Structure formats: C-alpha cells, structure tokens
C-alpha cells in the first residue's frame, strides 16, 4: 500500500467540506490548530464594527445565519453558511470590520 494511503488512514476527518477537501497532510496540520466549539442558538459570533478574531467552519450539526439590521432594531437573514463553507473572513483581511449585523 502506498505511504500516502497509510497516512490518510491516520489523519483526522472533518465534518466540514472545505476542511475535508484539504490534502491529508495539510488537513492534519490545520486541524491540530483548531478548536471545536459548541455554539448556542442565537449567539452572536461577530458584533457589528468589531474585529474578526475567529473563523468558524460549521459541521453537519448546524448552520450559521448571516444577518443585517433593518428598521426597528430587528434583523433580516441574508445568508446561511453550512458545512460546505466558513464564516469569519472578510475578503482575506482580518483587519476589516465585519458587515453590520454580522
């Protein structure tokens, strides 16, 4: 059996399609720097105007809603991120504040 096949058997799997699509060696190195977190329903991950400090990779167990404020102090869902994507990056520049209601 080729060495790469043996290596991929020992590399942790990911429940997020972006992470799972990484080559096994890169995926193992990346996952070693990640921390699994349990999110609370309606928890705000990024406050409007604040710096982006974390990147979230939803798994098969949930979704992240992208919200924008509307009149009257309510929010409107304008996007949904599932296990196919990630949330918390603003065009590759983490010094850019997130959109309002992020």
C-alpha positions in Angstrom: 0.0 0.0 0.0 1.4 3.4 -0.9 2.6 5.6 2.0 0.0 8.4 1.3 -2.8 5.8 1.8 -1.4 4.8 5.2 -1.1 8.5 6.2 -4.7 9.3 5.2 -5.9 6.5 7.4 -4.4 8.2 10.5 -5.4 11.8 9.6 -8.5 13.1 11.5 -11.6 13.6 9.4 -13.6 16.8 9.2 -17.3 17.3 9.2 -16.8 20.5 7.1 -16.4 20.0 3.3 -13.8 22.8 3.0 -11.5 21.2 5.6 -12.2 17.7 4.3 -11.1 18.7 0.8 -7.6 19.6 2.0 -4.8 17.1 1.3 -4.5 14.8 4.2 -1.1 16.2 5.4 -2.4 19.8 5.3 -5.7 18.8 6.9 -3.9 17.1 9.8 -1.7 20.2 10.4 -4.7 22.5 10.1 -6.9 20.5 12.4 -4.1 20.5 15.0 -4.5 24.2 15.3 -8.3 24.2 15.5 -10.6 24.0 18.5 -14.1 22.5 18.4 -16.7 24.8 20.0 -20.4 24.3 20.7 -22.4 27.3 19.7 -25.5 28.4 21.4 -28.7 29.1 19.4 -28.9 32.9 18.6 -25.4 33.5 19.9 -23.7 36.4 18.0 -20.3 35.3 16.7 -19.2 38.7 15.4 -20.5 42.1 16.7 -21.0 44.9 14.2 -17.9 47.0 14.0 -15.7 44.6 15.9 -12.6 42.9 14.6 -12.9 39.4 13.3 -11.0 37.2 15.7 -12.1 33.7 14.8 -13.1 31.7 11.7 -15.9 29.2 12.0 -16.3 26.0 9.9 -19.8 24.7 10.5 -20.2 20.9 10.6 -23.1 18.6 9.8 -24.7 19.5 13.1 -25.5 23.2 12.3 -25.6 26.4 10.3 -24.6 30.0 10.8 -27.0 32.7 9.8 -25.7 35.9 8.3 -27.8 38.9 9.5 -28.2 42.5 8.6 -30.1 45.1 10.6 -33.4 46.5 9.3 -35.7 49.3 10.5 -37.0 49.0 14.1 -33.9 47.2 15.5 -34.8 43.8 14.0 -32.5 41.7 11.8 -33.0 40.1 8.4 -31.3 36.8 7.5 -29.4 37.4 4.2 -27.3 34.3 4.1 -26.8 30.8 5.6 -23.4 29.0 5.9 -23.5 25.3 6.4 -20.8 22.5 6.4 -19.9 23.5 2.8 -18.3 26.8 3.9 -16.9 29.0 6.6 -17.7 32.3 8.3 -15.4 35.0 9.8 -13.2 36.1 6.9 -13.7 39.5 5.2 -12.0 39.3 1.8 -8.9 37.7 3.3 -8.2 40.8 5.5 -9.0 40.3 9.2 -8.4 44.0 9.9 -11.6 44.9 8.1 -14.6 45.2 10.4 -17.4 42.8 9.6 -20.6 43.9 7.9 -23.2 45.4 10.2 -25.2 42.7 11.9 -22.6 40.0 11.1 
